[in-house]
Amino acid sequence: MKTAVLLLLGLVCVAAAVAWVRSARLRSRYLSGFAESETDGVAYALARSSFKREVHASVLYSLLAVASFATAFSNSEGTAMVFALVAIPAVVSINWARGAVYEARVSRERLDLEKRAEEALAQEDLAPKAWAARLAPDDLPDFSGFEVGRVYQAGSGLMAGDFFDVFRVAPTRLAAVIGDVSGHGIESSITAFQAKYLLRVFLRQFRDPAQALEELNAQMSTVERAEEFISLVVMVFDTEAGTLRFGSAGHPAAWLWHEREVQPLRATGPLLMLDRSASYFSREIPLAAGDLVMLYTDGLAEARRHGEMFGEERIAQAIKRDPGVAPDVLCKSLLDAARDFAGGSIDDDVAILAIRRS
């Protein structure tokens, strides 16, 4: 009975030794893949420690197998000395165990760092989306008497400077705004956010868009922002008077479909934040049922193919081709046309807003 048990123990120990030897060989190949400059890193230290433990386990189970087989076929008292050989790796284990707590702590700290890094990366991915949701929201409320379409595409930068807004300033007046802050990054996004919400205040305070633009320019110019400026267009639809009043601070021409013609609505003053004392004026034009206004940021018109720009005329022609199309469809088709023109992608931010009086 003793012999059978010891033989079985020996076979189990052989199997364990073989498994640990294979694992140690794979670990050795992994270690050989580290560059010399990486041998002081935490990952290398942990891998080397694992390799040493696997070698230690291989030796221990090999000795146990030898001791088991030797004892199974011998009644000699001297066989006890064979089992005593196991004390050698046991002593090594005691020595290594002193560093086990440190290695466990390092592994735990590394795991915590990796989790924090993943959380930081997730926040980095979410931040641009959160800003974009405030600067160019996916959902707008329904505005009685108007159909509103919009589309927004972020460019290659992490943070956008394009924005739009549509809101009521009075029961019979609807304001629409679209703008673009120069540059990219968090500072441009913050400036766009400030401009958007300050303009909400000023358009409720001043009936004339030009006055709102002058006040916004004065406020935004109080803080020194090197080489930062804003192009922006404001439109106020008055359903009671049947008019559209607009002001534009150096923004690309908006387009108006009126009386079966497409008309450009060009700038009525300079870019914001260039001159604190700049003056602006507004224009008022009649607005009938079925009339449509198209606003956009320069990323649309400046989409390029071999140095040629998509241009304002292609935007005007898109309105002429089908002026009765739904504003949402018109915005999306314009963006698709610009993408196709540019070879499939547009690097700059693009915001498009279309409003029809129904």
C-alpha positions as CSV (number, residue, x, y, z in Angstrom):
1,M,0.0,0.0,0.0
2,K,2.8,2.4,0.9
3,T,4.6,1.7,-2.4
4,A,1.5,2.4,-4.5
5,V,0.8,5.6,-2.7
6,L,4.4,6.8,-3.0
7,L,4.4,5.9,-6.8
8,L,1.2,7.8,-7.3
9,L,2.6,10.8,-5.4
10,G,5.8,10.6,-7.6
11,L,3.7,10.6,-10.8
12,V,1.7,13.6,-9.6
13,C,4.9,15.4,-8.7
14,V,6.4,14.6,-12.2
15,A,3.3,16.0,-13.9
16,A,3.5,19.2,-11.7
17,A,7.2,19.6,-12.4
18,V,6.6,19.2,-16.2
19,A,3.9,21.9,-16.1
20,W,6.0,24.3,-14.2
21,V,9.0,23.7,-16.5
22,R,6.9,24.6,-19.5
23,S,5.5,27.7,-17.8
24,A,9.1,28.8,-16.9
25,R,10.3,28.3,-20.5
26,L,7.4,30.5,-21.8
27,R,8.2,33.1,-19.1
28,S,11.9,33.0,-20.1
29,R,10.9,33.8,-23.7
30,Y,8.8,36.7,-22.5
31,L,11.7,38.1,-20.5
32,S,14.0,37.9,-23.4
33,G,11.6,40.2,-25.3
34,F,12.3,43.1,-23.0
35,A,14.7,45.7,-24.4
36,E,17.8,46.5,-22.2
37,S,16.3,49.9,-21.5
38,E,13.2,48.2,-20.0
39,T,14.9,46.0,-17.5
40,D,14.5,48.5,-14.6
41,G,10.7,48.7,-15.1
42,V,8.0,47.3,-12.8
43,A,6.7,45.0,-15.5
44,Y,10.1,43.4,-16.0
45,A,10.6,43.1,-12.2
46,L,7.2,41.3,-11.8
47,A,7.8,39.0,-14.8
48,R,11.3,38.1,-13.5
49,S,9.9,37.4,-10.1
50,S,7.3,35.1,-11.6
51,F,9.9,33.3,-13.6
52,K,12.0,32.6,-10.5
53,R,9.0,31.2,-8.6
54,E,8.2,28.9,-11.5
55,V,11.8,27.6,-11.6
56,H,11.6,27.1,-7.9
57,A,8.4,25.1,-8.2
58,S,9.9,23.0,-11.0
59,V,12.9,22.1,-8.8
60,L,10.7,21.4,-5.7
61,Y,8.3,19.1,-7.5
62,S,11.2,17.3,-9.3
63,L,12.9,16.6,-5.9
64,L,9.6,15.4,-4.4
65,A,9.2,13.0,-7.4
66,V,12.7,11.6,-6.9
67,A,12.1,11.3,-3.2
68,S,8.8,9.5,-3.7
69,F,10.1,7.0,-6.2
70,A,13.3,6.3,-4.1
71,T,11.2,5.7,-0.9
72,A,8.7,3.5,-2.7
73,F,11.3,0.9,-3.5
74,S,13.5,1.1,-0.4
75,N,13.1,0.4,3.2
76,S,16.4,2.0,4.1
77,E,16.4,4.6,6.8
78,G,18.7,6.6,4.6
79,T,15.8,7.4,2.3
80,A,14.7,10.0,4.8
81,M,17.7,12.0,3.7
82,V,16.3,12.1,0.2
83,F,13.2,13.9,1.6
84,A,15.5,16.2,3.5
85,L,16.6,17.6,0.1
86,V,13.2,19.2,-0.1
87,A,14.4,21.5,2.7
88,I,16.7,23.3,0.2
89,P,13.9,24.8,-2.0
90,A,11.9,25.3,1.2
91,V,14.6,27.6,2.6
92,V,14.7,29.5,-0.7
93,S,10.9,29.9,-0.4
94,I,11.2,31.4,3.0
95,N,13.8,33.9,1.7
96,W,11.6,34.8,-1.3
97,A,8.5,35.1,0.8
98,R,9.9,38.2,2.5
99,G,9.6,40.0,-0.9
100,A,6.1,38.5,-1.6
101,V,4.3,41.2,0.3
102,Y,6.2,44.0,-1.5
103,E,5.5,42.3,-4.9
104,A,1.8,42.0,-4.0
105,R,1.7,45.7,-3.0
106,V,3.4,46.7,-6.3
107,S,1.0,44.6,-8.3
108,R,-2.0,46.2,-6.5
109,E,-0.6,49.7,-7.0
110,R,0.0,48.9,-10.7
111,L,-3.6,47.7,-11.0
112,D,-4.9,50.9,-9.4
113,L,-2.8,53.0,-11.7
114,E,-4.1,51.1,-14.7
115,K,-7.7,51.6,-13.5
116,R,-7.1,55.3,-12.9
117,A,-5.5,55.6,-16.4
118,E,-8.6,53.9,-17.9
119,E,-10.9,56.2,-16.1
120,A,-8.9,59.3,-17.2
121,L,-9.0,58.1,-20.8
122,A,-12.7,57.5,-20.5
123,Q,-13.2,61.0,-19.2
124,E,-11.0,62.3,-22.0
125,D,-13.3,60.6,-24.5
126,L,-16.4,61.8,-22.8
127,A,-15.3,65.5,-22.4
128,P,-15.5,66.5,-26.0
129,K,-19.0,64.8,-26.3
130,A,-20.2,66.7,-23.2
131,W,-19.0,70.0,-24.6
132,A,-20.4,69.3,-28.0
133,A,-23.8,68.5,-26.5
134,R,-23.9,72.0,-25.0
135,L,-22.4,73.9,-27.9
136,A,-24.4,72.0,-30.6
137,P,-27.2,69.9,-29.0
138,D,-28.6,66.9,-30.8
139,D,-32.1,67.7,-29.7
140,L,-33.9,71.0,-30.0
141,P,-37.5,71.7,-28.8
142,D,-40.3,72.1,-31.3
143,F,-40.9,75.7,-32.3
144,S,-44.4,76.3,-33.5
145,G,-44.5,78.0,-36.9
146,F,-40.9,76.8,-37.8
147,E,-39.2,73.7,-39.1
148,V,-35.6,73.5,-37.8
149,G,-32.9,71.2,-39.2
150,R,-29.3,71.0,-38.0
151,V,-26.2,68.8,-38.3
152,Y,-22.9,68.9,-36.5
153,Q,-19.6,67.2,-37.2
154,A,-16.5,67.5,-35.0
155,G,-13.2,67.9,-36.8
156,S,-9.9,66.2,-36.0
157,G,-9.4,68.2,-32.8
158,L,-10.5,66.9,-29.4
159,M,-12.6,70.0,-28.6
160,A,-14.7,72.1,-30.9
161,G,-15.2,75.8,-31.3
162,D,-18.3,75.7,-33.5
163,F,-21.7,76.2,-31.9
164,F,-25.3,77.0,-32.7
165,D,-28.4,77.9,-30.8
166,V,-32.2,78.3,-31.4
167,F,-34.5,79.7,-28.8
168,R,-37.4,82.0,-28.3
169,V,-36.7,85.5,-27.1
170,A,-40.5,86.4,-27.0
171,P,-43.7,84.6,-27.8
172,T,-43.6,85.9,-31.4
173,R,-39.8,86.1,-31.9
174,L,-37.4,83.2,-32.5
175,A,-33.6,83.7,-32.4
176,A,-31.1,81.5,-34.3
177,V,-27.4,81.8,-33.8
178,I,-24.4,80.0,-35.4
179,G,-20.8,80.8,-34.7
180,D,-17.2,79.7,-34.9
181,V,-14.3,80.4,-32.5
182,S,-10.8,80.5,-34.1
183,G,-8.4,77.7,-33.2
184,H,-9.0,74.3,-31.5
185,G,-8.8,72.9,-28.0
186,I,-10.3,73.5,-24.6
187,E,-9.8,77.3,-24.7
188,S,-11.7,77.7,-27.9
189,S,-14.5,75.5,-26.6
190,I,-14.7,77.6,-23.4
191,T,-14.9,80.8,-25.4
192,A,-17.7,79.4,-27.6
193,F,-19.6,78.3,-24.5
194,Q,-19.3,81.8,-23.0
195,A,-20.3,83.5,-26.3
196,K,-23.4,81.3,-26.8
197,Y,-24.9,81.9,-23.3
198,L,-24.0,85.6,-23.1
199,L,-25.7,86.1,-26.4
200,R,-28.9,84.5,-25.0
201,V,-28.9,87.2,-22.3
202,F,-28.2,90.1,-24.7
203,L,-30.8,89.0,-27.3
204,R,-33.4,89.1,-24.6
205,Q,-32.1,92.5,-23.4
206,F,-31.8,94.1,-26.9
207,R,-34.4,93.8,-29.6
208,D,-31.8,94.6,-32.3
209,P,-29.3,91.9,-33.1
210,A,-26.6,94.5,-33.8
211,Q,-26.9,95.9,-30.3
212,A,-26.6,92.4,-28.9
213,L,-23.4,91.8,-31.0
214,E,-21.9,95.1,-29.8
215,E,-22.5,94.2,-26.2
216,L,-21.2,90.7,-26.7
217,N,-18.0,92.0,-28.4
218,A,-17.4,94.5,-25.6
219,Q,-17.8,91.8,-22.9
220,M,-15.7,89.1,-24.7
221,S,-13.0,91.6,-25.4
222,T,-12.4,92.5,-21.8
223,V,-10.2,89.4,-21.4
224,E,-7.0,89.2,-23.4
225,R,-7.0,86.1,-25.6
226,A,-4.1,86.1,-28.0
227,E,-5.1,85.5,-31.6
228,E,-8.6,84.4,-30.6
229,F,-11.7,85.8,-32.4
230,I,-15.3,84.8,-33.2
231,S,-17.3,84.8,-36.4
232,L,-21.0,84.7,-35.7
233,V,-24.4,85.4,-37.3
234,V,-27.6,86.2,-35.4
235,M,-31.1,86.0,-36.8
236,V,-34.4,87.0,-35.2
237,F,-37.6,85.8,-36.8
238,D,-40.7,87.9,-35.9
239,T,-43.8,86.1,-36.8
240,E,-46.1,89.0,-35.8
241,A,-44.3,91.5,-38.1
242,G,-43.5,88.8,-40.8
243,T,-39.8,89.8,-40.8
244,L,-36.3,88.5,-40.4
245,R,-33.7,90.8,-38.8
246,F,-30.1,89.7,-38.8
247,G,-26.6,90.8,-37.9
248,S,-23.3,89.1,-38.8
249,A,-19.9,89.5,-37.2
250,G,-17.6,88.5,-40.0
251,H,-19.3,85.2,-40.6
252,P,-19.6,83.4,-43.9
253,A,-22.7,84.4,-45.9
254,A,-25.9,82.8,-44.8
255,W,-28.4,82.0,-47.6
256,L,-32.1,83.0,-47.8
257,W,-34.6,81.3,-50.1
258,H,-37.3,84.1,-50.7
259,E,-39.5,84.7,-53.6
260,R,-38.0,81.8,-55.5
261,E,-34.6,83.2,-55.3
262,V,-31.5,82.5,-53.2
263,Q,-30.0,85.6,-51.6
264,P,-26.7,85.9,-49.6
265,L,-26.9,87.5,-46.2
266,R,-23.4,88.8,-45.7
267,A,-21.5,90.3,-42.7
268,T,-22.7,93.5,-41.1
269,G,-19.6,94.1,-39.0
270,P,-16.2,92.8,-38.2
271,L,-15.2,89.6,-36.3
272,L,-15.8,89.7,-32.6
273,M,-12.9,90.3,-30.2
274,L,-10.7,92.1,-32.7
275,D,-11.8,95.6,-31.7
276,R,-13.6,96.3,-28.4
277,S,-15.3,99.4,-29.8
278,A,-16.4,97.9,-33.1
279,S,-19.8,98.8,-34.4
280,Y,-22.4,96.6,-36.0
281,F,-25.6,97.1,-37.9
282,S,-28.5,94.9,-38.7
283,R,-30.8,94.3,-41.7
284,E,-34.5,93.6,-41.8
285,I,-36.1,91.7,-44.7
286,P,-39.6,90.3,-45.2
287,L,-40.2,86.7,-44.4
288,A,-43.1,84.7,-45.8
289,A,-44.4,81.2,-45.2
290,G,-42.1,78.7,-46.9
291,D,-39.0,80.9,-46.8
292,L,-35.9,79.2,-45.7
293,V,-32.6,80.4,-44.1
294,M,-29.4,78.3,-44.3
295,L,-26.6,79.1,-41.8
296,Y,-23.3,77.2,-41.5
297,T,-19.7,77.5,-40.2
298,D,-16.7,77.8,-42.5
299,G,-15.7,74.1,-42.3
300,L,-18.5,73.4,-44.8
301,A,-17.5,76.0,-47.5
302,E,-13.8,75.4,-46.9
303,A,-13.9,71.6,-47.4
304,R,-11.1,71.0,-50.0
305,R,-10.2,68.8,-52.9
306,H,-6.7,69.3,-54.4
307,G,-6.7,72.9,-53.2
308,E,-10.2,73.7,-54.5
309,M,-12.8,74.6,-51.9
310,F,-16.4,73.4,-51.8
311,G,-17.4,77.0,-51.7
312,E,-20.5,79.2,-51.1
313,E,-22.0,78.7,-54.6
314,R,-22.3,74.9,-54.2
315,I,-24.3,75.6,-50.9
316,A,-26.6,78.0,-52.8
317,Q,-27.1,75.6,-55.6
318,A,-28.1,72.8,-53.2
319,I,-30.9,75.1,-51.9
320,K,-32.0,76.0,-55.4
321,R,-32.2,72.3,-56.5
322,D,-34.8,71.4,-53.9
323,P,-36.0,74.4,-51.8
324,G,-38.9,72.5,-50.5
325,V,-36.9,69.6,-48.9
326,A,-37.1,69.1,-45.1
327,P,-34.5,71.3,-43.3
328,D,-33.0,68.2,-41.6
329,V,-32.6,66.4,-45.0
330,L,-31.1,69.5,-46.6
331,C,-28.5,69.8,-43.8
332,K,-27.4,66.2,-44.0
333,S,-27.3,66.2,-47.8
334,L,-25.1,69.3,-47.7
335,L,-22.7,67.7,-45.3
336,D,-22.6,64.5,-47.4
337,A,-21.9,66.5,-50.5
338,A,-19.0,68.3,-48.8
339,R,-17.6,65.0,-47.6
340,D,-17.8,63.5,-51.0
341,F,-16.1,66.6,-52.5
342,A,-13.3,66.4,-50.0
343,G,-12.7,62.7,-50.6
344,G,-14.7,61.2,-47.7
345,S,-13.7,63.3,-44.7
346,I,-13.5,66.9,-43.5
347,D,-10.8,67.9,-41.0
348,D,-12.5,71.0,-39.7
349,D,-15.6,71.3,-37.4
350,V,-18.8,71.8,-39.3
351,A,-22.1,73.1,-38.0
352,I,-25.2,73.6,-40.3
353,L,-28.5,75.1,-39.4
354,A,-31.6,75.4,-41.6
355,I,-34.8,77.1,-40.6
356,R,-38.0,77.4,-42.6
357,R,-41.1,79.4,-41.7
358,S,-44.0,77.1,-42.1
